[in-house]
Amino acid sequence: MLTILTQIGAFPARQLALMWLAGYRVWFAAGAGLLAGVISTLILSSIAA
């Protein structure tokens, strides 16, 4: 739907691109947080052992 609105000029293409990139930033942040959690767990478990 957003593509059609962009093609007819009702929705700016720049805004569509920014929304698309914002979605990827959320997934990147979630993945980075998960990776940091795994690494810290491995480090803490190796110290305790």
Sequence and secondary structure as in RCSB ss.txt:
>XXXX:A:sequence
MLTILTQIGAFPARQLALMWLAGYRVWFAAGAGLLAGVISTLILSSIAA
>XXXX:A:secstr
 HHHHHHTTSS HHHHHHHHHHHHHHHHHHHHHHHHHHHHHHHHHHHH 
